[in-house]
Amino acid sequence: MPQSLLEQVEHTREKMIQLALEKGFGDVDTIQLSEKLDQLLNAYQLKNSKTNDHIKII
């Protein structure tokens, strides 16, 4: 069963934090996971903004 986008975000975030603690924040693998997390967060935000387009803030 595929993970939801939010589950992917959380899983990637946890992996990135663990890797950063083990290898450092400047490690190439940590940076790659950070970039993947950015992409997932952008996709999540885009998905939710399209879902909530009908909501207007007054």
C-alpha positions in Angstrom: 0.0 0.0 0.0 1.5 3.3 -1.0 2.3 5.8 1.7 0.4 9.1 1.8 2.3 12.2 0.9 2.2 13.3 4.6 3.6 9.9 5.7 6.4 10.3 3.1 7.2 13.8 4.4 7.4 12.5 8.0 9.5 9.4 7.1 11.9 11.5 5.0 12.2 14.1 7.8 13.0 11.4 10.4 15.6 9.8 8.1 17.2 13.2 7.4 17.5 14.1 11.1 19.0 10.7 12.0 21.5 10.9 9.1 22.4 14.5 10.1 23.1 13.4 13.6 25.3 10.5 12.4 27.1 12.1 9.5 26.6 15.8 10.0 24.4 18.5 8.5 26.8 19.2 5.6 27.1 15.5 4.5 26.1 15.0 0.9 23.5 12.3 1.8 21.9 14.6 4.4 21.7 17.3 1.9 20.1 15.0 -0.7 17.5 13.9 1.9 16.9 17.6 2.7 16.3 18.3 -1.0 13.9 15.3 -1.2 12.1 16.6 1.8 11.8 20.1 0.2 10.2 18.4 -2.9 7.8 16.4 -0.9 6.8 19.5 1.2 6.3 21.5 -2.0 4.1 18.8 -3.5 2.1 18.5 -0.3 1.6 22.3 -0.2 0.5 22.4 -3.8 -1.9 19.5 -3.3 -3.5 21.2 -0.3 -3.7 24.6 -1.9 -5.6 23.1 -4.9 -7.9 21.3 -2.5 -8.6 24.5 -0.5 -9.0 26.9 -3.5 -12.7 27.3 -2.7 -11.9 28.6 0.8 -11.6 32.4 0.8 -10.2 34.4 3.7 -12.2 37.4 4.6 
